[in-house]
């Protein structure tokens, strides 16, 4: 089943992408939730016109994303967590903590666009990937320290 995405869906595609999905996934989840529309002839024509009109706007958004990526690449965030005597942390470091720390440094990023690479199990330096645009991804370094 071929559909056109109306929003970015992690692992599937970005807004205005035409993707092939299993019929049940498209018919029972994506289309009723408003995340996608069926890729009919008329919807394909509408998509082509929307992409044509949004080309200039998309370039501006990409430039802004690249500027934010440069700011993020220079940062090393400090995340505070409770650490036991064995060196393991209590709880876990979340994308919300990273997003809050980025906001404190003047960079506003949605927490859903951040993914932590690997488990954060103790104090030390780790990285997380920030997906700012379909073509702009950057890594942010963060250090977990004890409270």
Secondary structure, DSSP 8 states (H G I E B T S, - for coil): -EEEESS-BTTTB-TT-EEE--HHHIIIIIHHHTSEEE--HHHHHHHHHHHHHHHHHHHHHHHHHHHHHHHHHH-EEEEEE-B-TTSBBSS---HHHHHHHHHHTT----GGGEEE-S---BSEEEEEEEE-SSS-EEEEEEEEEE-
